[in-house]
């Protein structure tokens, strides 16, 4: 089903006619996804001369750091006699890292054990890999930093095929990684220092400092952040808003710069660097807001680091406007205590777009995800009177029509045309905009256009 009502005042058929669509039109493949370009010396040399130096220095720093990271692991393996290094056990460790605890818990034996375990997974560059349960047990000396993150659906032309299968997502901001470890270690450090247990706090303090250094070193000259640093190539080099990667980096650095309670132990040299870095990130976010016909709209999942044009990620993730990533960006701007005129304008424009593209009268799936997964038919978009609003994850730039991608890189205008595996295995629709627009109503009263 490819017709979506964006305003409850218009019947669905009338809405379709207004767009010039036939209610009985069949869905079709409307395009093919195109692989993202990595950051290379060759591409940097196409920039204006005055911009090249900073980018070439960044690339050199990335390459040198990757060499250090790899050699550090080799040295560790030799010292430990580890001749059969293993991948880390896969797990959603970020859930444990994001959990809230009572103040006294942060000095408990359990917290200290968890913090020690987390430190063992830290890469020499200061970051961490992803999809690992880092609290249950430590990484054995010489074992690999990452879980087996390769695609479960191998394809020689897969957009996520690693350049080096033994060095994938090392290190990353993807899937809530690195920023959650920094925050956890900072909280343990602060609690121990407050309890006058400076010696106990020392290793966690040093680890958290290295994590903040990772954020500072991995930031692009234009203020964005790649998904993976040192750079891995492919879409991992793109400026990444997906999974709130860039937002979390900005938030941590703002907290550091503003002397938030959990980061007061950091040295002045880091604090001094954090403020300008966070501001460059905010300025970059403002530049990345997509403009259609002279009107600001929302954000993409990822952007080419040099051109700042929206780009693809995995096979089924197209260059497009995306609601999932745009909602948190708007929430961030609304959280600022004294937003600039540019930040205020960005919020108003994005919320106008959210309202424009909302989908009414539909539900995705039966409402029982596990039942849908086991159903031979899988999840479908179903017309339900009074349902919604929903938002498609992806919208075509220029038309604002919902679009959907499959593993074979085809792009569709109808979610039902996707393979059952992709219909069931990805978040094609969401309702996050309900809470965001409710918050916006109050915020807009204090920040008029």
Kinemage of the C-alpha trace (Angstrom):
@kinemage 1
@onewidth
@group {chain A} dominant
@subgroup {mainchain}
@vectorlist {calphas} color= white
{ca unk a 1} P 0.000 0.000 0.000
{ca unk a 2} L 1.603 3.225 -1.116
{ca unk a 3} L -0.952 5.908 -0.182
{ca unk a 4} L -0.532 7.876 3.029
{ca unk a 5} L -2.831 10.542 4.411
{ca unk a 6} L -0.845 13.336 5.997
{ca unk a 7} L -3.792 15.337 7.261
{ca unk a 8} L -6.892 14.007 9.013
{ca unk a 9} L -9.077 16.617 7.301
{ca unk a 10} L -8.630 14.967 3.880
{ca unk a 11} L -10.058 11.553 2.987
{ca unk a 12} L -7.405 9.169 1.714
{ca unk a 13} L -8.661 9.010 -1.898
{ca unk a 14} L -8.953 12.766 -2.164
{ca unk a 15} L -5.459 13.084 -0.771
{ca unk a 16} L -4.160 10.608 -3.363
{ca unk a 17} L -5.836 12.501 -6.180
{ca unk a 18} L -4.329 15.745 -4.949
{ca unk a 19} L -0.901 14.184 -5.338
{ca unk a 20} L -1.739 12.881 -8.790
{ca unk a 21} L -1.596 9.256 -7.629
{ca unk a 22} L -3.926 6.479 -8.647
{ca unk a 23} L -5.481 4.613 -5.703
{ca unk a 24} L -4.980 1.359 -7.579
{ca unk a 25} L -1.465 2.080 -8.763
{ca unk a 26} L 0.897 -0.789 -8.063
{ca unk a 27} L 4.116 -0.204 -6.195
{ca unk a 28} L 7.380 -0.423 -8.064
{ca unk a 29} L 11.108 -0.279 -7.707
{ca unk a 30} L 11.820 3.423 -7.935
{ca unk a 31} L 15.607 3.267 -7.822
{ca unk a 32} L 18.746 1.519 -6.667
{ca unk a 33} L 20.816 2.456 -3.668
{ca unk a 34} L 24.296 3.801 -4.355
{ca unk a 35} L 27.294 3.059 -2.160
{ca unk a 36} L 28.763 5.883 -0.070
{ca unk a 37} L 32.185 7.258 -0.943
{ca unk a 38} L 35.007 6.906 1.601
{ca unk a 39} L 37.251 9.764 2.626
{ca unk a 40} L 40.433 9.542 0.537
{ca unk a 41} L 43.422 11.697 -0.378
{ca unk a 42} L 42.201 11.778 -3.942
{ca unk a 43} L 38.889 13.264 -2.890
{ca unk a 44} L 40.519 15.748 -0.523
{ca unk a 45} L 42.633 17.132 -3.372
{ca unk a 46} L 39.432 18.223 -5.118
{ca unk a 47} L 38.675 20.650 -2.281
{ca unk a 48} L 39.708 24.317 -2.413
{ca unk a 49} L 43.401 24.587 -1.552
{ca unk a 50} L 42.823 26.366 1.742
{ca unk a 51} L 40.677 23.466 3.006
{ca unk a 52} L 42.986 20.625 2.018
{ca unk a 53} L 45.590 20.972 4.783
{ca unk a 54} L 43.195 20.318 7.680
{ca unk a 55} L 41.649 17.313 5.943
{ca unk a 56} L 44.983 15.782 4.956
{ca unk a 57} L 46.231 16.191 8.531
{ca unk a 58} L 43.050 14.533 9.791
{ca unk a 59} L 43.488 11.594 7.430
{ca unk a 60} L 47.132 11.193 8.430
{ca unk a 61} L 46.197 11.263 12.114
{ca unk a 62} L 43.586 8.586 11.505
{ca unk a 63} L 46.028 6.326 9.647
{ca unk a 64} L 48.724 6.707 12.299
{ca unk a 65} L 46.248 5.962 15.082
{ca unk a 66} L 44.994 2.816 13.359
{ca unk a 67} L 48.583 1.585 13.082
{ca unk a 68} L 49.102 2.262 16.797
{ca unk a 69} L 45.844 0.478 17.665
{ca unk a 70} L 46.793 -2.613 15.694
{ca unk a 71} L 50.355 -2.739 17.020
{ca unk a 72} L 49.114 -2.330 20.587
{ca unk a 73} L 46.959 -5.428 20.148
{ca unk a 74} L 49.855 -7.387 18.608
{ca unk a 75} L 52.108 -6.442 21.525
{ca unk a 76} L 49.417 -7.461 23.989
{ca unk a 77} L 48.984 -10.812 22.273
{ca unk a 78} L 52.717 -11.484 22.395
{ca unk a 79} L 52.959 -10.533 26.065
{ca unk a 80} L 49.989 -12.757 26.952
{ca unk a 81} L 51.016 -15.632 24.692
{ca unk a 82} L 47.586 -15.420 23.073
{ca unk a 83} L 47.999 -17.221 19.736
{ca unk a 84} L 44.284 -17.805 19.200
{ca unk a 85} L 42.605 -14.452 19.848
{ca unk a 86} L 38.823 -14.595 20.039
{ca unk a 87} L 36.118 -12.097 19.205
{ca unk a 88} L 34.198 -10.687 22.142
{ca unk a 89} L 30.864 -12.275 22.970
{ca unk a 90} L 28.039 -10.446 21.264
{ca unk a 91} L 25.494 -8.707 23.445
{ca unk a 92} L 23.516 -5.528 23.945
{ca unk a 93} L 25.838 -4.202 26.607
{ca unk a 94} L 24.661 -0.622 26.178
{ca unk a 95} L 21.487 -1.450 28.092
{ca unk a 96} L 23.530 -2.124 31.227
{ca unk a 97} L 25.639 0.967 30.618
{ca unk a 98} L 22.585 3.183 30.229
{ca unk a 99} L 20.856 1.899 33.364
{ca unk a 100} L 20.214 4.374 36.166
{ca unk a 101} L 21.331 3.561 39.703
{ca unk a 102} L 21.073 5.017 43.168
{ca unk a 103} L 23.984 7.334 44.086
{ca unk a 104} L 25.507 4.802 46.467
{ca unk a 105} L 25.659 2.123 43.775
{ca unk a 106} L 28.437 3.927 41.891
{ca unk a 107} L 30.973 3.118 44.628
{ca unk a 108} L 29.776 -0.467 45.101
{ca unk a 109} L 31.841 -3.556 44.350
{ca unk a 110} L 29.530 -4.297 41.428
{ca unk a 111} L 30.063 -0.876 39.857
{ca unk a 112} L 33.832 -1.145 40.250
{ca unk a 113} L 33.846 -4.650 38.745
{ca unk a 114} L 31.791 -3.429 35.786
{ca unk a 115} L 34.097 -0.452 35.305
{ca unk a 116} L 37.189 -2.669 35.320
{ca unk a 117} L 35.599 -4.960 32.744
{ca unk a 118} L 34.650 -2.023 30.505
{ca unk a 119} L 38.226 -0.742 30.550
{ca unk a 120} L 39.542 -4.018 29.141
{ca unk a 121} L 37.609 -3.433 25.922
{ca unk a 122} L 38.967 0.088 25.382
{ca unk a 123} L 41.057 0.471 22.237
{ca unk a 124} L 44.350 2.371 22.320
{ca unk a 125} L 42.631 5.271 20.519
{ca unk a 126} L 40.333 5.707 23.532
{ca unk a 127} L 37.106 4.396 21.999
{ca unk a 128} L 35.218 1.121 22.122
{ca unk a 129} L 33.657 -1.240 19.605
{ca unk a 130} L 29.961 -2.195 19.671
{ca unk a 131} L 27.447 -4.975 20.304
{ca unk a 132} L 29.412 -6.406 23.220
{ca unk a 133} L 28.334 -7.223 26.762
{ca unk a 134} L 31.228 -5.429 28.421
{ca unk a 135} L 30.055 -5.713 32.013
{ca unk a 136} L 29.646 -9.470 32.471
{ca unk a 137} L 33.274 -10.403 31.992
{ca unk a 138} L 36.563 -8.750 31.016
{ca unk a 139} L 38.272 -9.102 27.671
{ca unk a 140} L 41.123 -11.570 27.987
{ca unk a 141} L 44.543 -10.039 27.224
{ca unk a 142} L 45.188 -10.310 23.508
{ca unk a 143} L 41.625 -11.114 22.523
{ca unk a 144} L 40.012 -8.988 19.834
{ca unk a 145} L 38.304 -5.701 20.659
{ca unk a 146} L 35.175 -6.444 18.651
{ca unk a 147} L 32.345 -8.914 18.338
{ca unk a 148} L 31.722 -10.661 15.035
{ca unk a 149} L 29.980 -7.693 13.423
{ca unk a 150} L 29.930 -8.967 9.857
{ca unk a 151} L 26.646 -9.058 7.980
{ca unk a 152} L 24.594 -12.225 8.518
{ca unk a 153} L 23.586 -12.019 4.852
{ca unk a 154} L 26.917 -12.177 3.000
{ca unk a 155} L 27.136 -10.457 -0.348
{ca unk a 156} L 30.384 -9.724 -2.158
{ca unk a 157} L 29.009 -6.287 -3.067
{ca unk a 158} L 27.472 -5.566 0.333
{ca unk a 159} L 27.814 -1.932 1.416
{ca unk a 160} L 28.839 -3.149 4.875
{ca unk a 161} L 31.524 -5.562 3.685
{ca unk a 162} L 34.574 -4.663 5.804
{ca unk a 163} L 37.864 -3.769 4.163
{ca unk a 164} L 39.528 -5.821 6.900
{ca unk a 165} L 37.254 -8.482 8.489
{ca unk a 166} L 39.580 -8.642 11.498
{ca unk a 167} L 39.233 -4.901 12.173
{ca unk a 168} L 35.617 -3.837 11.944
{ca unk a 169} L 33.867 -1.076 13.949
{ca unk a 170} L 37.027 -0.294 15.908
{ca unk a 171} L 36.253 2.110 17.462
{ca unk a 172} L 32.757 3.493 16.974
{ca unk a 173} L 29.924 5.726 18.139
{ca unk a 174} L 27.426 3.330 16.547
{ca unk a 175} L 24.812 1.532 18.654
{ca unk a 176} L 25.395 3.715 21.717
{ca unk a 177} L 29.035 2.803 21.930
{ca unk a 178} L 31.906 4.881 23.347
{ca unk a 179} L 29.735 7.667 24.775
{ca unk a 180} L 28.026 5.212 27.167
{ca unk a 181} L 31.371 3.874 28.347
{ca unk a 182} L 32.695 7.399 28.893
{ca unk a 183} L 29.641 8.376 30.914
{ca unk a 184} L 29.683 5.182 32.991
{ca unk a 185} L 33.370 5.517 33.855
{ca unk a 186} L 32.932 9.213 34.613
{ca unk a 187} L 30.154 8.456 37.070
{ca unk a 188} L 32.202 5.788 38.848
{ca unk a 189} L 35.206 8.125 38.940
{ca unk a 190} L 33.211 11.019 40.363
{ca unk a 191} L 31.562 8.852 43.022
{ca unk a 192} L 34.886 7.414 44.149
{ca unk a 193} L 36.552 10.832 44.266
{ca unk a 194} L 33.636 12.183 46.303
{ca unk a 195} L 34.194 9.277 48.701
{ca unk a 196} L 37.901 10.226 48.923
{ca unk a 197} L 38.929 6.982 47.237
{ca unk a 198} L 41.322 8.640 44.831
{ca unk a 199} L 43.512 5.577 44.280
{ca unk a 200} L 40.489 3.455 43.375
{ca unk a 201} L 39.285 6.158 40.998
{ca unk a 202} L 42.617 6.624 39.196
{ca unk a 203} L 42.331 3.945 36.465
{ca unk a 204} L 38.745 4.869 35.638
{ca unk a 205} L 39.655 8.536 35.565
{ca unk a 206} L 42.417 7.867 33.047
{ca unk a 207} L 40.115 5.709 30.920
{ca unk a 208} L 37.386 8.358 30.831
{ca unk a 209} L 39.957 11.005 29.849
{ca unk a 210} L 41.093 8.827 26.951
{ca unk a 211} L 37.458 8.436 25.896
{ca unk a 212} L 36.981 12.208 25.743
{ca unk a 213} L 40.242 12.482 23.786
{ca unk a 214} L 38.755 10.007 21.298
{ca unk a 215} L 35.786 12.316 20.719
{ca unk a 216} L 38.063 15.298 20.182
{ca unk a 217} L 40.493 13.473 17.886
{ca unk a 218} L 37.820 11.833 15.750
{ca unk a 219} L 35.894 15.039 14.954
{ca unk a 220} L 36.104 16.111 11.327
{ca unk a 221} L 37.453 19.593 10.462
{ca unk a 222} L 33.898 20.662 9.541
{ca unk a 223} L 32.497 19.650 12.945
{ca unk a 224} L 30.944 16.283 12.079
{ca unk a 225} L 31.859 12.822 13.318
{ca unk a 226} L 32.355 9.601 11.362
{ca unk a 227} L 30.664 6.430 12.534
{ca unk a 228} L 34.019 4.687 12.988
{ca unk a 229} L 37.426 6.133 13.882
{ca unk a 230} L 40.158 5.595 12.933
{ca unk a 231} L 38.464 5.663 9.545
{ca unk a 232} L 37.379 2.295 8.179
{ca unk a 233} L 36.177 3.272 4.709
{ca unk a 234} L 32.792 2.957 3.041
{ca unk a 235} L 29.781 4.532 4.685
{ca unk a 236} L 31.521 4.337 8.053
{ca unk a 237} L 33.397 7.502 7.003
{ca unk a 238} L 30.138 9.417 6.579
{ca unk a 239} L 29.111 12.065 9.098
{ca unk a 240} L 26.732 9.952 11.144
{ca unk a 241} L 23.537 11.099 12.802
{ca unk a 242} L 22.169 7.542 12.858
{ca unk a 243} L 21.832 6.111 16.381
{ca unk a 244} L 22.317 9.695 17.625
{ca unk a 245} L 26.056 9.150 17.183
{ca unk a 246} L 26.968 12.760 16.493
{ca unk a 247} L 24.470 14.095 19.018
{ca unk a 248} L 25.942 12.024 21.835
{ca unk a 249} L 29.442 13.236 21.014
{ca unk a 250} L 28.222 16.842 21.159
{ca unk a 251} L 26.345 16.242 24.413
{ca unk a 252} L 29.323 14.663 26.172
{ca unk a 253} L 31.619 17.492 25.089
{ca unk a 254} L 29.100 20.144 26.145
{ca unk a 255} L 28.857 18.518 29.570
{ca unk a 256} L 32.637 18.484 29.826
{ca unk a 257} L 32.924 22.138 28.766
{ca unk a 258} L 30.189 23.300 31.119
{ca unk a 259} L 31.627 21.480 34.128
{ca unk a 260} L 28.762 19.029 34.581
{ca unk a 261} L 29.072 17.198 37.919
{ca unk a 262} L 30.247 13.889 36.442
{ca unk a 263} L 33.113 15.521 34.523
{ca unk a 264} L 34.639 17.978 36.986
{ca unk a 265} L 37.687 15.723 37.421
{ca unk a 266} L 38.831 16.176 33.825
{ca unk a 267} L 41.982 18.265 33.269
{ca unk a 268} L 41.647 21.889 32.113
{ca unk a 269} L 43.358 21.063 28.820
{ca unk a 270} L 40.479 18.764 27.823
{ca unk a 271} L 37.815 21.132 29.124
{ca unk a 272} L 39.305 23.966 27.078
{ca unk a 273} L 39.110 21.911 23.879
{ca unk a 274} L 35.654 20.488 24.551
{ca unk a 275} L 33.662 23.716 24.291
{ca unk a 276} L 34.800 24.776 20.804
{ca unk a 277} L 34.484 21.169 19.570
{ca unk a 278} L 30.899 20.933 20.803
{ca unk a 279} L 30.063 24.259 19.154
{ca unk a 280} L 31.567 23.110 15.858
{ca unk a 281} L 29.338 20.054 16.106
{ca unk a 282} L 26.239 22.183 16.675
{ca unk a 283} L 27.151 24.476 13.786
{ca unk a 284} L 27.581 21.426 11.575
{ca unk a 285} L 24.164 20.063 12.566
{ca unk a 286} L 22.601 23.354 11.497
{ca unk a 287} L 24.359 23.152 8.125
{ca unk a 288} L 23.144 19.592 7.620
{ca unk a 289} L 19.438 20.443 7.817
{ca unk a 290} L 18.110 19.641 4.342
{ca unk a 291} L 16.564 22.457 2.303
{ca unk a 292} L 13.827 21.699 -0.240
{ca unk a 293} L 12.748 24.488 -2.579
{ca unk a 294} L 14.243 27.069 -0.244
{ca unk a 295} L 12.543 25.623 2.858
{ca unk a 296} L 14.381 23.872 5.693
{ca unk a 297} L 13.037 20.421 6.505
{ca unk a 298} L 14.773 17.697 8.531
{ca unk a 299} L 17.996 15.657 8.551
{ca unk a 300} L 19.432 12.589 6.844
{ca unk a 301} L 20.976 9.569 8.587
{ca unk a 302} L 24.442 10.243 7.241
{ca unk a 303} L 26.268 12.715 5.030
{ca unk a 304} L 29.298 12.696 2.802
{ca unk a 305} L 32.039 14.266 4.965
{ca unk a 306} L 33.332 16.533 2.195
{ca unk a 307} L 30.246 17.582 0.233
{ca unk a 308} L 27.778 17.406 3.169
{ca unk a 309} L 25.297 15.775 0.791
{ca unk a 310} L 23.064 13.013 2.217
{ca unk a 311} L 24.495 9.582 1.455
{ca unk a 312} L 23.657 5.919 1.905
{ca unk a 313} L 24.692 3.484 4.604
{ca unk a 314} L 23.745 -0.202 4.476
{ca unk a 315} L 22.166 -1.729 1.368
{ca unk a 316} L 18.652 -0.789 2.488
{ca unk a 317} L 19.471 2.639 3.960
{ca unk a 318} L 19.145 5.297 1.290
{ca unk a 319} L 20.170 8.916 1.082
{ca unk a 320} L 16.928 10.465 2.280
{ca unk a 321} L 15.174 12.574 4.877
{ca unk a 322} L 14.735 10.506 8.015
{ca unk a 323} L 12.327 11.033 10.859
{ca unk a 324} L 14.018 8.659 13.317
{ca unk a 325} L 17.231 10.667 13.403
{ca unk a 326} L 15.609 14.089 13.057
{ca unk a 327} L 13.411 13.815 16.146
{ca unk a 328} L 16.383 13.603 18.579
{ca unk a 329} L 18.148 16.476 16.812
{ca unk a 330} L 15.099 18.681 17.367
{ca unk a 331} L 14.819 17.540 20.996
{ca unk a 332} L 18.459 18.501 21.470
{ca unk a 333} L 17.928 21.998 20.079
{ca unk a 334} L 14.808 22.431 22.228
{ca unk a 335} L 16.844 21.449 25.299
{ca unk a 336} L 19.310 24.301 24.852
{ca unk a 337} L 18.777 26.908 27.585
{ca unk a 338} L 19.415 29.921 25.350
{ca unk a 339} L 19.056 28.859 21.699
{ca unk a 340} L 20.363 31.101 18.949
{ca unk a 341} L 18.053 32.451 16.238
{ca unk a 342} L 19.457 29.801 13.862
{ca unk a 343} L 18.667 27.015 16.330
{ca unk a 344} L 15.154 28.365 16.908
{ca unk a 345} L 14.545 28.547 13.168
{ca unk a 346} L 15.800 24.984 12.721
{ca unk a 347} L 13.292 23.678 15.263
{ca unk a 348} L 10.321 25.536 13.795
{ca unk a 349} L 11.166 24.359 10.279
{ca unk a 350} L 11.663 20.731 11.288
{ca unk a 351} L 8.427 20.587 13.292
{ca unk a 352} L 6.514 22.068 10.376
{ca unk a 353} L 7.937 19.291 8.223
{ca unk a 354} L 7.050 16.618 10.816
{ca unk a 355} L 3.460 17.812 10.729
{ca unk a 356} L 3.449 17.895 6.941
{ca unk a 357} L 4.595 14.282 6.510
{ca unk a 358} L 2.732 12.571 9.357
{ca unk a 359} L 0.727 9.485 8.355
{ca unk a 360} L -2.824 9.093 9.677
{ca unk a 361} L -5.166 6.142 9.506
{ca unk a 362} L -2.538 3.383 9.434
{ca unk a 363} L -0.774 0.955 11.747
{ca unk a 364} L 2.357 -1.033 10.947
{ca unk a 365} L 1.870 -4.651 11.900
{ca unk a 366} L -0.677 -6.154 14.235
{ca unk a 367} L 0.724 -4.468 17.318
{ca unk a 368} L 2.300 -7.762 18.441
{ca unk a 369} L 5.831 -7.727 17.062
{ca unk a 370} L 6.718 -11.294 18.061
{ca unk a 371} L 3.528 -12.641 16.476
{ca unk a 372} L 4.254 -10.689 13.295
{ca unk a 373} L 7.771 -12.125 13.138
{ca unk a 374} L 6.464 -15.679 13.199
{ca unk a 375} L 3.637 -14.954 10.778
{ca unk a 376} L 4.193 -16.213 7.206
{ca unk a 377} L 3.079 -12.816 5.932
{ca unk a 378} L 5.156 -10.713 8.321
{ca unk a 379} L 4.481 -7.092 9.163
{ca unk a 380} L 2.302 -5.017 6.855
{ca unk a 381} L 0.984 -1.465 6.811
{ca unk a 382} L -2.680 -1.787 7.723
{ca unk a 383} L -5.449 0.801 7.343
{ca unk a 384} L -7.064 1.411 10.748
{ca unk a 385} L -9.615 4.176 11.247
{ca unk a 386} L -8.368 6.745 13.757
{ca unk a 387} L -4.849 5.275 13.960
{ca unk a 388} L -1.696 7.355 13.944
{ca unk a 389} L 0.026 9.560 13.521
{ca unk a 390} L 2.967 7.537 12.268
{ca unk a 391} L 6.093 8.640 10.470
{ca unk a 392} L 7.984 6.712 7.863
{ca unk a 393} L 11.622 6.295 8.726
{ca unk a 394} L 12.669 7.499 5.269
{ca unk a 395} L 11.249 10.136 2.931
{ca unk a 396} L 12.407 10.834 -0.588
{ca unk a 397} L 14.209 14.169 -0.797
{ca unk a 398} L 12.251 16.527 -3.021
{ca unk a 399} L 8.890 14.719 -2.889
{ca unk a 400} L 8.557 13.858 0.825
{ca unk a 401} L 7.102 10.469 -0.176
{ca unk a 402} L 7.879 7.506 2.116
{ca unk a 403} L 10.508 5.176 0.650
{ca unk a 404} L 11.868 1.786 1.694
{ca unk a 405} L 14.991 -0.222 0.900
{ca unk a 406} L 15.741 -3.925 0.617
{ca unk a 407} L 18.902 -5.971 0.987
{ca unk a 408} L 19.270 -6.210 -2.791
{ca unk a 409} L 19.676 -2.387 -2.841
{ca unk a 410} L 16.307 -1.796 -4.502
{ca unk a 411} L 14.350 1.257 -3.366
{ca unk a 412} L 10.552 0.984 -3.148
{ca unk a 413} L 7.599 3.298 -2.581
{ca unk a 414} L 5.590 0.535 -0.843
{ca unk a 415} L 6.789 -1.265 2.281
{ca unk a 416} L 4.762 -4.360 1.361
{ca unk a 417} L 7.033 -4.863 -1.657
{ca unk a 418} L 10.033 -5.531 0.586
{ca unk a 419} L 11.237 -9.009 1.407
{ca unk a 420} L 9.643 -10.479 4.528
{ca unk a 421} L 13.049 -10.441 6.245
{ca unk a 422} L 13.434 -6.678 5.805
{ca unk a 423} L 9.804 -5.856 6.586
{ca unk a 424} L 10.187 -7.684 9.882
{ca unk a 425} L 13.783 -6.788 10.626
{ca unk a 426} L 13.846 -2.992 10.424
{ca unk a 427} L 12.017 -0.063 11.956
{ca unk a 428} L 10.246 1.381 8.928
{ca unk a 429} L 7.721 3.418 10.923
{ca unk a 430} L 7.720 5.161 14.277
{ca unk a 431} L 5.533 7.327 16.492
{ca unk a 432} L 8.262 9.361 18.206
{ca unk a 433} L 6.935 12.524 16.635
{ca unk a 434} L 3.886 12.556 18.904
{ca unk a 435} L 5.977 13.338 21.986
{ca unk a 436} L 8.281 15.693 20.076
{ca unk a 437} L 5.424 17.763 18.661
{ca unk a 438} L 3.743 17.910 22.068
{ca unk a 439} L 6.974 19.240 23.550
{ca unk a 440} L 7.268 21.657 20.652
{ca unk a 441} L 3.894 23.255 21.434
{ca unk a 442} L 5.173 24.404 24.809
{ca unk a 443} L 8.642 25.295 23.534
{ca unk a 444} L 7.240 27.378 20.659
{ca unk a 445} L 5.374 29.618 23.088
{ca unk a 446} L 8.698 30.618 24.658
{ca unk a 447} L 10.495 30.772 21.316
{ca unk a 448} L 8.170 32.276 18.702
{ca unk a 449} L 9.145 32.420 15.045
